[in-house]
Amino acid sequence: MLYLSTYITLIKKILLLLLIYTVSRLGFFLFNLGWFGNMDFLDILTAFLKGILFDLKTILIINLPFIFLILIP
């Protein structure tokens, strides 16, 4: 059971980082809304989804050594 709580904590931390990255992307988008005026909703949604995938890959690559150290019993 101890290991399960470690995994859940790790997933929560990764999701928190994804939330922070997404909020910062939203802030950047709203701050520079004039530059994105000719994009429709589907283009913006696609960009956000691809951005979330990119952020997830980046978070995992940067934190991979720490994740391995945490997961080793």
Phi, psi and omega in degrees: 000331181296322181291326179298319179293329176295317179295318180295319178296319179297316179295320178297320180293320178294319178294325176295318177297319177298320178296317179297316179296320181292319178295321178292325176294320178295318177298318177298318180296315181291325179292327181249037184300329180297330180283341183251024186294331185266010179267139176272176187297322181295320177296318180293317179297318177297318179296320179293318179294318176293326177294322178294318177297318178297317179297319179297316178297316181295315180299316181292320180294315181293320185263006183303315178299320179292323179295317178297319180293326178289321185281344177285125182291000000 
